[in-house]
Amino acid sequence: MSVFLYIVLIFQLHAKAEQPLCRMMGDPKYPLLSKDGDVNIGALFSVHSIEILPSFKYTQKPQLLSCSSVSLRDFRMAQTMIFAIEEINISQSLLPNISVGYRIYDTCGSRMSSMSATMALMNGPEFTAVDRCNGQSPIHAIIGETESSATVILSRTAGPFKIPVISPSASCECLSNKKDYPSFFRTIASDYHQSRALAYIVKHFGWSWVGAVNTDNDYGNNGMTIFLNTAQEEGICVEYSVKFYRTEPDKLQKVVETIKKGTAKVIVAFLTSSEMYNLLEQLSIQNITGLQMIGVEGWITAKSLITPNSFHVLGGSLGFAVRKIDIEGFADYVIKAFWETVFPCSQTKGNSSQYAVNCNIYQDLLLLKNYNEDVPEQRYSSNVYKAVYAIAHSLHNLLMCKKQTGCEKGLEIKPQQVVEALKKVNFTVKMGDRVWFDSTGATVAQYEVVNWQRDSNGSIQFKAVGYYDASLPLDQRFVLNTKNIIWAGGQIEKPRSVCSESCPPGTRKAAQKGRPVCCYDCVPCAEGEISNETDSNNCKQCPDEYWSNAEKNKCVLKTVEFLSFTEVMGIVLVFFSLFGAGLTVLMAILFYSKKDTPIVKANNSELSFLLLFSLALCFLCSLTFIGRPTEWSCMLRHTAFGITFVLCISCVLGKTIVVLMAFKATLPGSNVMKWFGPAQQRLSVLAFTLIQVLICVLWLKISPPFPYKNLKYYNEKIVLECSLGSTVGFWAVLGYIGLLAVLCFILAFLARKLPDNFNEAKFITFSMLIFCAVWITFIPSYVSPPGKFTVAVEIFAILASSFGLLFCIFVPKCYIILWKPEQNTKQHLMGKASI
């Protein structure tokens, strides 16, 4: 049994060995345009944009896929590739004795056709007669595809075989990953730069509130992710970010509804031309206009978007476009030489029915035979041109070509060698651009900023209004000519797109809960704080001696408050002070003129004159409290006040003691007056006053009063006051005055009912009662918050107590002297109990 199985196994292996190892499954896929050469370059372009599927009845073999709707952009790319190859083939300096061939496949905008074309490129349309595959790709490099998602598929398919892929328009940042796409290159910049530039242009125009919509594929998703991250860094808020794909009408409707409900007036559209066409159609149907569109190179210059109603939606759109570069001789080539030498079915050959069968797929292309008006506007053709020359330069180096001897034809070039050679290319094409690839396989980012405008005859033009060049220094990369820009809807005034209006100086931004940072309320700065710029996040505290103005946008010096001579209150107090001093002087003059009369002589006239002198000083010392405090005025005001009042109270105390002693002297056998005569009275006044002088000297010596800017009690003003220095010294001065006043009051109160007219005690009692009441009332006012009113209260206390003493003690005597002279006799004074 085992022998039988062994024989069967040997038979099967022998049968398989007779079959070729490589066998084509299905019908071969042929290129749209091709030419054989010593070296060959493959290409994938969506020359047609719509793929027509055959019917699948499962009763017969399906027909080949057919395509319709010519994509003029991709057709021009294919023509550019052939134009560049033909230039190289006749060049004596680049691949001089090597012919370059090409195989250009039409992917019809279909992933399925793209994969089929990719496999055909790598394997060839049919195998040779040999039984084994040679393992060598018939092409040395592939140019394509034109969309990022399709290019991702192409690069992943060709990558394991080390076949270099160069795309002229796939800009997705995802393709910069050399780990995933080691053999990928492109002659267009990565969307990393374009996406960041979108954020920069939005910020440049002051738009902080935008909407965002992108194509739901690799191109749109990666580009939008970079934009959103950059927008966040630049402080731009995105109201919504939505996406859809061309085959998702339901998602498109949701996107349109979101745009319709949104408040953002600026929309960043990271779309391909196909998705933008669908979006434009729906926006036009629903009459959604007035939105400032910011676009990308995928659609901003797409001619397919120019329709009779498109300007109502897209008029004024701004966006980045690949630079237009004129390729010398290409415009003439596409209407003459291409059709004569390259295009397969430009004229009828042989049997007309056979021609109809073979050339059916080229009929719609023939319609473009005499048309070249679009050539100056083609922006990707130069990228194809650069890609062809990059491959040619890498092959030139690998084949060790020399101008005199040509290239070595016997060398076998592997795709991996081409990949390494492409990394080193550095040359300048005839248009003047230098071509080289960075570490990601991309070229330098250079964009035009274009604006949708209407010319005088009403046709839509893509006018260049600036540029972005990543090769320049940071401060020179982005240039815009805003004067030439037409805005959304054809307006000349730039639209505003903010969630919240700018906060003016004097306010700060307060974020609205649960909303983006661009949505905020403008809150006025607090007292003492300012913001001197627009959209300030925080208010700044003014320095200590400054305060905010009414608008809260500037710190101004605080008003300095002190009791001045020029204000009404100061003038009134000066008047009463001088009036009191003048009245005291008049009384002194009156008393001096009547010094020999009994009423003046009574109770020691010397004390009376000394009391009047001290009262005059009391009135005048109040003037030291008015005016701007200085070092000298601060020391003078408290010491002068303390000493003059002690002198005054000492005199009153002396007069009170005299009254008591005089009454004791009238008693039989009493000689008390000899112990308290005029000399002792003067000595007592001097002693009491010297004690106060000593207290004041110690106060001034240890910690004298000084001018002080009080910032504590009032925020909006500075109270310029005299600091006490030593509070102990101040209360010692005031306490000593109070002690003498209380002692005087007690003695006068005890002597108030003593007989005869020597008794001044009742007037002294009343004057001391007023004095004590005034100063007891003053104390609570003094410890209240400082200011000029506190100083005024202190001056009022000085004047009130001085007037109280003056009126209570001297006015009754003046009354007798002036209006009752008959009572100013010794007999009358001795005969009455009171004046």
Secondary structure, DSSP 8 states (H G I E B T S, - for coil): -HHHHHHHHHHHHHHHHTS-S----S-----SEEE--SEEEEEEE-SEEEEE-----SSS-----EEEEE-HHHHHHHHHHHHHHHHHHT-SSSSTT--EEEEEEE-TT-HHHHHHHHHHHHH-SS--SSSS-----S-SEEE--SSHHHHHHHHHHHGGGT--EEESS---GGGG-TTT-TTEEESS--HHHHHHHHHHHHHHTT--EEEEEEESSHHHHHHHHHHHHHHHHTT-EEEEEEEE-TT-HHHHHHHHHHHHH---SEEEEE--HHHHHHHHHHHHHTT----EEEE-TTTTT-GGG--TTHHHHHTT-EEEEE-----TTHHHHTTTHHHHHT-TTSS--S-HHHHHHHTGGGHHHHTTTT--TTGGG-SSHHHHHHHHHHHHHHHHHHTT-BTTTB--TT----HHHHHHHHTT-EEE-TTS-EEE--TTS----EEEEEEEEE-TTS-EEEEEEEEEETTS-GGGSEEE-GGG--BGGGBSS-----SS----TTEEEEE-TTS-TT-EEEEE--TTEE--STT-SS-EE--TTEEE-TTSSSEEE-EEE---SSSHHHHHHHHHHHHHHHHHHHHHHHHHHTTTSHHHHTT-HHHHHHHHHHHHHHHHHGGGGSSS--HHHHHHHHHHHHHHHHHHHHHHHHHHHHHHHHHHHTSTT--GGGGSSHHHHHHHHHHHHHHHHHHHHHHHHHS--EEEEE-SS-SSEEEEEEE-S-HHHHHHHHHHHHHHHHHHHHHHHHTTT--STT--HHHHHHHHHHHHHHHHHHHHHHTS--SHHHHHHHHHHHHHHHHHHHHHHHHHHHHHHHH-GGG-SHHHHHH-S--
